[in-house]
Amino acid sequence: MSTSFKPSIPVFTVETGLDGDMRPIGLVRGNVCMSRNVVKDLMGSLKTLVGGEITTWTDLMVESRDIALERLVAEAWQLGADAVTGVRFSSNFIEDVVEVLAYGTAVKAR
């Protein structure tokens, strides 16, 4: 899918359609693995010594979640979904890589 086209459908954390008139199509997901910048990582590590927010790591997580969510929406759109319900995020660190997974249930209006 082209990165210039961004489908838009409603995404909810609730488990069911808002009015009960939705039927599930199936599980949809979007994931991304992103590496940390070595220089920014060093600066972030130094920040842990004095405390406070490590904005470079926060920015990495925000960007990762945004990409995973975009991919989830694109997959749901390809299935013909009208919305995605029960959306959740999961994240893991594997050495210097962060993996973010967004998943939920694609639904279609009856």
Secondary structure, 3 states (H helix, E strand, C coil): CCCCCCCCCCECCCCCCCCCCEEEEEEEEEEEEEECCHHHHHHHHHHHHHCCCCHHHHHHHHHHHHHHHHHHHHHHHHCCCCEEEEEEEEEEEECCEEEEEEEEEEEEEC
